[in-house]
Amino acid sequence: MSECEELVFVRFASQPSRLKLLRCVAREAACLAGLNEEATQALILAVNEACMNIMQHAYAMDPRGKIELRAIRERGALVLQLRDYANHVDTGNVRSRDLSDIRPGGLGVHLIDSLMDECGFLEPPSDGGNLYQMKKYIE
């Protein structure tokens, strides 16, 4: 096996109705990479949450937005990159609210951080948008 292998690249509309398809793609990528079921479920939940954050916060639920998912198998890990074409995000303002603040919503960042082994924004693409990367180690 090579050091790095792209498993899938897909672009989809920023619409909640597309999340089921996205979860299926994430599951298949996890299977190809050799993740166990527990890690696969964590990955699917994290990808779903990250895409919902893009839809809500980057695109303000505008269905014309585009999101790209790239899944790459690296030595010992599955790497997922999510790209949008929205305005640049000030990554210093992206954080979960305090867990003691009990109310609906607002915990997506905390959830993603707890489900993935590594995650964070990468250098923004030169042609605009944002690039977020999540990594799950393969047991």
N, C-alpha and C positions, 0 to 999 in steps of 0.2 A: 504494500500500500504506500502511496506517495505521502509526503509530509502534509499536504493540504489538498483537499478535494472538494470542489463545489458540488453539492448534492442537489440543490434546487435554487432557482431564481424565479420569482413570480411578482407581478405588479397587479394590484387590485384597487378597486374604488374604495374610497373612505366612507364606507357604509356599513352599519352594524349587521346588515343582512349577509355580508360577505365573511363574517367571522367564523361561521361554521365551516366554510370551505378552507379558510386559513388554518383552523385547528386540525383539519384532516391533513393538510400539507405538512404542518409541524409534526404531527404524529408519524407520518411516513418518513420524514427526515430523521426523526429520533430513532426509528426502527432501522433505517439504513446505517446510522451511525453506531448502533449497538447499545443504546441506552436501555436500562431496565425499565420496568413498568412504573415504578415510583418516580424515577427521574423524568420519564416521559410525561407523566401527569403534571409534574411541577413545571416542566418546560411549556406545555400547552397552556396552562393557566397564566404563566408569566407573559407569553406571547400575546394571548388574548387581552390581558390587562394593558400591556404596552401599546397595542394597536388601538384599544379603546381610548387610551390617553391621547394618542395622536389625533384620533377623530374628534374628541371633545375639546382638547386644549390647543392643538396646532391648527386644526381646520374649523373649529367652532361648529362641528357637525355639518359642514358643507360637503354634500355628497360628490362634488366634482373633484375633490382632492384625490391624490394618488399616493399609495403606500407601496413600497417595495420590500420584499422579504428575500434575503439571501441566507441559505444554510450551507455551512462549510464544515467538513470534518477535518479537524486538525489532529495531530498526534495527541490522543488522550482526551479530546473534548469535541463537543458540538458547539459551533459558534453560529449565532443568529444575528444578522444585521438587519435593522429596520431603517428605511430611509423615507422621509417625507419631503415635500417640496414647498412647505409652508415657510413663513418668516423664521429667521434664525431665533432659536430659543436661548435665553440667558440661563445657562445651566446652573448658575448660582442660585436661581430662584426655584429650581426643580427639587422639591423635597416633600416628604410626607409630613402631614400635620402630626402634632403630639398625640400619642396613643391614648392619653388620658382624656382627650377631647372626644367624648363619645357622641357620635352622630353619624348619619349615613354618608358614605363616600369619602374621598380624600386619602385613602390608604393604599392606593395603587403602587406608589413608589416603594413603600415599606414592603408590600407583598412581593413585588418583583425582586427586591433586594434579598428577601428571606428565601425565595425559591431558587434563585440562580446562584452559581458559584462566583461569577464575576459579572458586572454590568456597569454601563456608563456610556456617556456620550463620547463619540470620537470627533476628531477635527471635522468641522462642517465641510461638505463638498464644495468645491470651487464654483460650481454652477448653482449654488443655493440649496436651501433646505437644511435638514438635520439628519444625522446618522447616529443611531443608538445601537450598541452591541451588547449581547448577552451571551454568556458562556456557561455550559453545563459539562462537568467532567464526566467521562465515561468510566464506570467502575470496572 
